[in-house]
Amino acid sequence: MLRRLYDWTLEKARHRHAECWLAFISFIESSVFPIPPDVMLLPMTLAAREKAFRYAFICTAASVSGALAGYGIGYYLWDLIGQPLIAFYGYEHQFALFHDRFTEYGGWLVFLFGLTFFPFKVITLASGVVALNPLVFLMAATLSRAPRFFIECALLWKFGAPIQSFIEKRFTLLVSLFVILLLGGFFAIKYL
């Protein structure tokens, strides 16, 4: 099923209304859909590098809007929709691990996992379930999703196709280095 969804999503990158599909996929990925919008974002950006930052903006705005929908599902519809979705995707264990930590570290978790390929819907639903401060949630989602999509698009805009395989092969490493540098910066500001 996931392979068919992946292929379907990739096909939409070539559609004449690809920007609308990008917004739609970015929106639903933050709350219910298993395929990340990067599947569309990368080939669209390579095909029209002059539109790279437009695509990054569309992806970011739709993803953050979808994150608010995921928050709403977690907050208002957990028993009816949220819990069955978590069970459907087999994320019960991941969800249980994060639930207890959200009260104390919710904003940071939204920020950190919003940068990665970890299923963002788990984070958005969990944020709603534990009623994370909506302003903190919105800020953390925006501050994580924007760099993720804009950095990808900027690299593709600058370097083209050769950077795509580099990003795909080393995405986890790149995000890890970014998080380490970011946390190191906060540590330095706080203690130096």
Rosetta silent file (secondary structure, phi, psi, omega in degrees, C-alpha in Angstrom):
SEQUENCE: MLRRLYDWTLEKARHRHAECWLAFISFIESSVFPIPPDVMLLPMTLAAREKAFRYAFICTAASVSGALAGYGIGYYLWDLIGQPLIAFYGYEHQFALFHDRFTEYGGWLVFLFGLTFFPFKVITLASGVVALNPLVFLMAATLSRAPRFFIECALLWKFGAPIQSFIEKRFTLLVSLFVILLLGGFFAIKYL
SCORE:     score description
SCORE:     0.000 S_00000001
   1 L     0.000  -44.605 -178.957    0.000    0.000    0.000 S_00000001
   2 H   -63.039  -37.320  179.250    2.768    2.468    0.906 S_00000001
   3 H   -64.869  -40.053  177.562    4.556    1.844   -2.394 S_00000001
   4 H   -64.837  -41.487  177.501    1.358    2.602   -4.330 S_00000001
   5 H   -64.396  -40.257  177.949    0.846    5.800   -2.314 S_00000001
   6 H   -61.132  -48.919  179.883    4.480    6.772   -2.923 S_00000001
   7 H   -62.674  -41.225  178.593    4.124    6.212   -6.685 S_00000001
   8 H   -61.530  -44.464  179.544    0.804    8.078   -6.747 S_00000001
   9 H   -63.779  -45.122  178.600    2.375   11.023   -4.897 S_00000001
  10 H   -61.514  -39.118  177.495    5.390   11.078   -7.209 S_00000001
  11 H   -60.230  -36.058 -178.974    3.066   11.032  -10.230 S_00000001
  12 H   -66.854  -20.799  177.578    1.339   14.189   -8.921 S_00000001
  13 L   -66.044  -22.028  179.750    4.668   16.045   -9.152 S_00000001
  14 L  -100.268    0.494 -177.408    4.271   15.891  -12.948 S_00000001
  15 L   -71.572  151.148 -179.203    0.595   16.887  -12.951 S_00000001
  16 L   -66.317  -19.414  175.335   -0.413   20.183  -14.565 S_00000001
  17 L  -109.559   40.633 -174.999   -1.794   21.245  -11.170 S_00000001
  18 H   -57.990  -37.108 -179.897    1.289   20.047   -9.305 S_00000001
  19 H   -62.851  -40.260  177.424    1.391   23.092   -6.999 S_00000001
  20 H   -65.360  -41.399  177.515   -2.144   22.353   -5.787 S_00000001
  21 H   -65.094  -38.403  177.705   -1.218   18.720   -5.266 S_00000001
  22 H   -60.502  -45.321  178.282    1.921   19.778   -3.393 S_00000001
  23 H   -62.725  -43.520 -178.980   -0.180   21.917   -1.053 S_00000001
  24 H   -63.111  -48.673 -179.643   -2.701   19.103   -0.587 S_00000001
  25 H   -63.697  -41.524  179.272   -0.050   16.431    0.125 S_00000001
  26 H   -62.346  -38.746  179.924    1.829   18.792    2.464 S_00000001
  27 H   -66.510  -53.553 -173.790   -1.387   19.521    4.330 S_00000001
  28 H   -73.680  -23.641  178.279   -2.585   15.946    4.790 S_00000001
  29 H   -64.806  -28.272 -178.766    0.890   14.570    5.558 S_00000001
  30 L   -78.224   -7.367 -179.096    0.930   16.613    8.754 S_00000001
  31 L  -133.327  -35.151 -175.421   -2.204   14.923   10.039 S_00000001
  32 L  -141.692  -21.103 -170.213   -3.111   11.662    8.253 S_00000001
  33 L   -92.843  137.827 -173.942   -1.062   10.818    5.120 S_00000001
  34 L   -83.265  -14.453 -174.861    2.051    8.586    5.384 S_00000001
  35 L   -97.127  126.570 -178.899    4.117    9.929    2.450 S_00000001
  36 L   -70.126  151.754 -178.583    6.175   13.118    3.077 S_00000001
  37 L   -66.664  -15.012  178.917    5.754   16.034    0.663 S_00000001
  38 H   -58.111  -27.686  178.618    9.467   15.860   -0.184 S_00000001
  39 H   -58.902  -33.678  176.424    8.530   13.099   -2.650 S_00000001
  40 H   -92.107  -40.068 -173.493    6.885   15.829   -4.742 S_00000001
  41 H   -59.534  -44.229 -176.824    8.986   18.792   -3.678 S_00000001
  42 H   -64.007  -53.887 -179.436   12.334   17.446   -4.894 S_00000001
  43 H   -67.037  -32.704  177.653   11.356   16.531   -8.484 S_00000001
  44 H   -64.359  -42.127 -179.014    9.206   19.654   -8.867 S_00000001
  45 H   -67.414  -39.848  177.786   12.106   21.852   -7.787 S_00000001
  46 H   -65.079  -35.919 -178.447   14.525   20.091  -10.116 S_00000001
  47 H   -72.822  -29.424 -178.923   12.105   20.500  -13.026 S_00000001
  48 L  -141.812   74.805 -174.635   11.623   24.242  -12.394 S_00000001
  49 H   -59.850  -27.638  178.506   14.511   25.500  -10.274 S_00000001
  50 H   -66.855  -16.465  178.977   13.387   29.114  -10.698 S_00000001
  51 H  -101.600   11.675 -173.786   10.277   28.217   -8.656 S_00000001
  52 H   -53.372  -48.230 -174.730   12.235   26.568   -5.817 S_00000001
  53 H   -76.476  -27.463  173.149   11.375   29.114   -3.132 S_00000001
  54 H   -64.123  -46.305  178.988    7.755   29.336   -4.246 S_00000001
  55 H   -62.944  -40.461  178.943    7.472   25.549   -3.829 S_00000001
  56 H   -62.704  -40.079  178.380    9.169   25.723   -0.427 S_00000001
  57 H   -65.441  -45.690  179.000    6.686   28.388    0.684 S_00000001
  58 H   -58.434  -46.946 -178.857    3.693   26.361   -0.547 S_00000001
  59 H   -61.692  -44.714 -179.032    5.017   23.270    1.187 S_00000001
  60 H   -65.524  -50.584 -177.851    5.691   25.111    4.445 S_00000001
  61 H   -61.026  -44.007 -179.750    2.365   26.959    4.595 S_00000001
  62 H   -69.342  -37.870  179.808    0.348   23.851    3.779 S_00000001
  63 H   -65.481  -42.576  178.874    2.356   21.668    6.163 S_00000001
  64 H   -68.155  -38.970  175.712    1.881   24.078    9.076 S_00000001
  65 H   -62.420  -42.922  176.669   -1.829   24.392    8.260 S_00000001
  66 H   -64.559  -33.350  176.740   -2.058   20.606    8.187 S_00000001
  67 H   -62.852  -39.480  176.388   -0.223   20.478   11.504 S_00000001
  68 H   -64.043  -37.236  175.828   -2.989   22.638   12.986 S_00000001
  69 H   -64.258  -42.548  176.926   -5.531   20.169   11.591 S_00000001
  70 H   -62.052  -41.222  175.881   -3.581   17.319   13.209 S_00000001
  71 H   -59.391  -45.408  179.222   -3.536   19.246   16.479 S_00000001
  72 H   -61.811  -39.999  177.035   -7.310   19.704   16.170 S_00000001
  73 H   -61.970  -46.216  179.243   -7.817   15.990   15.542 S_00000001
  74 H   -63.296  -39.370 -176.096   -5.759   15.176   18.620 S_00000001
  75 H   -76.043  -47.746 -172.386   -7.513   17.790   20.743 S_00000001
  76 H   -99.025  -28.704 -169.886  -11.134   17.370   19.620 S_00000001
  77 L  -126.346   27.753 -175.426  -11.370   13.982   17.932 S_00000001
  78 H   -54.916  -53.103 -176.294   -8.796   11.764   19.612 S_00000001
  79 H   -65.888  -37.567 -176.490  -11.158    8.914   20.504 S_00000001
  80 H   -79.800  -43.287 -173.791  -13.049    9.029   17.212 S_00000001
  81 H  -119.914  -47.679 -172.423  -10.229    9.665   14.700 S_00000001
  82 H   -60.345  -52.874 -177.699   -6.817   10.167   16.318 S_00000001
  83 H   -62.088  -44.808  175.602   -6.452    6.910   18.197 S_00000001
  84 H   -61.891  -34.214  177.754   -7.621    4.761   15.229 S_00000001
  85 H   -65.675  -44.526  178.065   -5.178    6.631   12.934 S_00000001
  86 H   -59.947  -43.204  179.114   -2.266    5.975   15.269 S_00000001
  87 H   -66.508  -40.802 -178.855   -3.302    2.298   15.423 S_00000001
  88 H   -59.320  -42.976 -179.332   -3.783    2.093   11.634 S_00000001
  89 L   -86.389   -2.155  177.769   -0.218    3.259   10.967 S_00000001
  90 L    72.706   32.074 -176.773    1.183    1.152   13.818 S_00000001
  91 L  -102.287   19.217 -177.079    2.511    4.142   15.775 S_00000001
  92 H   -58.879  -44.139 -178.002    1.108    3.172   19.194 S_00000001
  93 H   -64.015  -47.483  179.202    4.532    2.554   20.700 S_00000001
  94 H   -60.261  -42.043 -178.352    6.012    5.812   19.370 S_00000001
  95 H   -63.709  -43.651 -179.873    2.957    7.707   20.541 S_00000001
  96 H   -62.138  -37.499  179.719    3.132    6.245   24.061 S_00000001
  97 H   -63.548  -38.217 -175.670    6.813    7.214   24.340 S_00000001
  98 H   -84.806  -27.193 -172.958    6.117   10.838   23.497 S_00000001
  99 H   -52.049  -49.248 -176.049    2.870   11.365   25.387 S_00000001
 100 L   -69.209  -27.497 -176.947    4.459   11.766   28.806 S_00000001
 101 L   -83.427  -15.180 -174.380    7.225   14.065   27.580 S_00000001
 102 H   -66.566  -33.330 -179.942    4.979   16.580   25.853 S_00000001
 103 H   -58.674  -42.985 -176.517    4.011   18.436   28.972 S_00000001
 104 H   -88.732  -39.819 -171.597    7.609   19.359   29.671 S_00000001
 105 H  -121.214   19.643 -173.208    9.266   19.346   26.236 S_00000001
 106 H   -52.083  -50.384 -179.262    6.383   19.666   23.764 S_00000001
 107 H   -60.615  -42.528  179.121    7.601   22.717   21.865 S_00000001
 108 H   -65.995  -39.290  179.592   11.096   21.292   21.491 S_00000001
 109 H   -65.866  -42.183  177.229    9.746   17.928   20.330 S_00000001
 110 H   -59.843  -46.270 -179.244    7.545   19.568   17.705 S_00000001
 111 H   -61.675  -53.124 -175.585   10.533   21.589   16.513 S_00000001
 112 H   -63.575  -46.732 -176.997   13.044   18.723   16.430 S_00000001
 113 H   -77.866  -18.807  173.914   10.776   16.141   14.832 S_00000001
 114 H   -68.532  -21.268  177.966    9.366   18.679   12.383 S_00000001
 115 L   -82.136  -19.175 -170.354   12.839   18.825   10.839 S_00000001
 116 L  -103.406 -178.579  174.400   13.095   15.070   10.320 S_00000001
 117 L   -90.185    6.620  172.960   11.339   12.338    8.372 S_00000001
 118 L   -58.826  138.418 -177.089    9.759   11.059   11.594 S_00000001
 119 L   -55.955  107.347 -175.185    6.001   10.917   10.900 S_00000001
 120 H   -62.533  -27.460  179.634    4.965   14.481   11.754 S_00000001
 121 H   -60.630  -32.830  177.624    1.346   13.387   12.201 S_00000001
 122 H   -62.227  -41.983 -178.663    2.354   11.534   15.388 S_00000001
 123 H   -70.115  -42.975 -178.172    3.721   14.792   16.783 S_00000001
 124 H   -67.277  -42.368  178.254    0.760   16.928   15.699 S_00000001
 125 H   -64.236  -44.394  179.819   -1.792   14.477   17.082 S_00000001
 126 H   -61.715  -38.521  179.123    0.151   14.101   20.334 S_00000001
 127 H   -60.840  -41.770  178.161    0.346   17.880   20.692 S_00000001
 128 H   -69.277  -41.608 -179.340   -3.428   18.117   20.485 S_00000001
 129 H   -59.274  -42.860 -178.063   -4.026   15.189   22.814 S_00000001
 130 L   -90.298    3.888  178.290   -1.904   16.743   25.573 S_00000001
 131 L    55.919   47.642  174.103   -3.236   20.261   24.768 S_00000001
 132 L   -55.874  143.220  178.948    0.198   21.750   24.128 S_00000001
 133 L   -49.546  120.877 -175.565    0.000   25.538   24.154 S_00000001
 134 H   -59.413  -35.205  178.832   -1.316   26.308   20.620 S_00000001
 135 H   -68.439  -42.627  176.459    0.977   29.318   20.150 S_00000001
 136 H   -61.286  -43.743  179.769    4.053   27.295   21.160 S_00000001
 137 H   -60.530  -48.414 -178.374    2.894   24.528   18.830 S_00000001
 138 H   -61.982  -44.624  179.531    2.370   26.897   15.895 S_00000001
 139 H   -63.831  -45.576 -178.384    5.742   28.594   16.394 S_00000001
 140 H   -65.271  -40.661  179.247    7.621   25.290   16.750 S_00000001
 141 H   -64.198  -43.958 -179.454    5.912   23.794   13.685 S_00000001
 142 H   -66.652  -44.313 -177.896    6.685   26.852   11.571 S_00000001
 143 H   -71.056  -12.912  176.397   10.281   27.149   12.788 S_00000001
 144 H  -101.313  -42.288 -176.660   10.945   23.507   11.941 S_00000001
 145 H   -71.040  -39.432 -178.657    9.043   22.980    8.702 S_00000001
 146 H   -59.771  -51.869  179.418   10.263   26.184    7.002 S_00000001
 147 H   -61.290  -39.016 -179.520   13.995   25.411    7.312 S_00000001
 148 H   -56.676  -52.273 -175.462   13.437   21.815    6.262 S_00000001
 149 H   -76.955  -38.384 -178.810   11.713   22.716    3.002 S_00000001
 150 H   -70.241  -36.854  177.749   13.592   25.937    2.238 S_00000001
 151 H   -66.115  -45.084  176.817   17.020   24.350    2.763 S_00000001
 152 H   -55.829  -50.290 -177.620   16.115   21.425    0.481 S_00000001
 153 H   -66.234  -38.087  178.880   14.867   23.801   -2.216 S_00000001
 154 H   -63.639  -41.674  178.620   17.822   26.175   -1.831 S_00000001
 155 H   -64.954  -42.478  178.360   20.277   23.316   -2.305 S_00000001
 156 H   -67.782  -37.534  178.131   18.403   22.061   -5.359 S_00000001
 157 H   -62.496  -43.235 -176.437   18.144   25.604   -6.738 S_00000001
 158 H   -76.539  -45.551 -170.383   21.877   26.144   -6.306 S_00000001
 159 H  -109.353  -14.067  177.985   23.302   22.729   -7.214 S_00000001
 160 L    71.536 -151.354 -172.877   20.560   20.970   -9.198 S_00000001
 161 H   -56.744  -38.545 -177.985   20.297   17.214   -9.656 S_00000001
 162 H   -58.108  -31.211 -178.100   23.670   16.204   -8.127 S_00000001
 163 H   -76.616  -21.713 -178.640   22.585   17.454   -4.708 S_00000001
 164 H   -59.440  -49.362 -179.233   19.340   15.422   -4.769 S_00000001
 165 H   -66.562  -34.770  176.411   21.091   12.077   -4.269 S_00000001
 166 H   -61.095  -46.251  179.093   23.334   13.668   -1.633 S_00000001
 167 H   -62.915  -47.644 -176.439   20.242   14.913    0.277 S_00000001
 168 H   -63.374  -39.684 -177.862   18.394   11.619   -0.066 S_00000001
 169 H   -76.153  -31.214 -171.450   21.344    9.498    1.084 S_00000001
 170 H  -120.639   22.545 -174.825   22.459   11.736    3.956 S_00000001
 171 H   -60.538  -46.177 -179.147   19.280   13.459    5.100 S_00000001
 172 H   -61.005  -42.595  178.279   19.344   11.977    8.610 S_00000001
 173 H   -63.341  -44.747 -179.558   23.002   12.920    9.043 S_00000001
 174 H   -62.105  -44.447  178.721   22.400   16.467    7.787 S_00000001
 175 H   -64.858  -42.030  179.119   19.434   16.970   10.114 S_00000001
 176 H   -59.853  -44.633  178.070   21.389   15.505   13.040 S_00000001
 177 H   -63.023  -41.719  178.078   24.269   17.907   12.427 S_00000001
 178 H   -60.580  -45.779 -179.446   21.853   20.828   12.163 S_00000001
 179 H   -64.485  -42.420  178.836   20.175   19.877   15.467 S_00000001
 180 H   -61.608  -45.314  178.347   23.552   19.431   17.207 S_00000001
 181 H   -63.478  -41.900  179.880   24.722   22.837   15.994 S_00000001
 182 H   -63.686  -49.231  179.795   21.432   24.430   16.990 S_00000001
 183 H   -65.141  -37.699  176.156   21.412   22.900   20.477 S_00000001
 184 H   -61.534  -38.652  176.857   25.097   23.736   20.855 S_00000001
 185 H   -63.567  -44.624  177.631   24.289   27.346   20.013 S_00000001
 186 H   -63.360  -40.287  178.762   21.535   27.472   22.630 S_00000001
 187 H   -62.567  -44.801 -179.417   23.856   25.869   25.172 S_00000001
 188 H   -62.621  -42.040  179.563   26.593   28.393   24.393 S_00000001
 189 H   -64.611  -40.712 -175.857   24.190   31.330   24.736 S_00000001
 190 H   -73.394  -39.255 -170.531   22.822   30.035   28.021 S_00000001
 191 H  -109.916   -6.254 -178.983   26.080   29.050   29.737 S_00000001
 192 L  -106.851    0.000    0.000   28.820   31.203   28.189 S_00000001
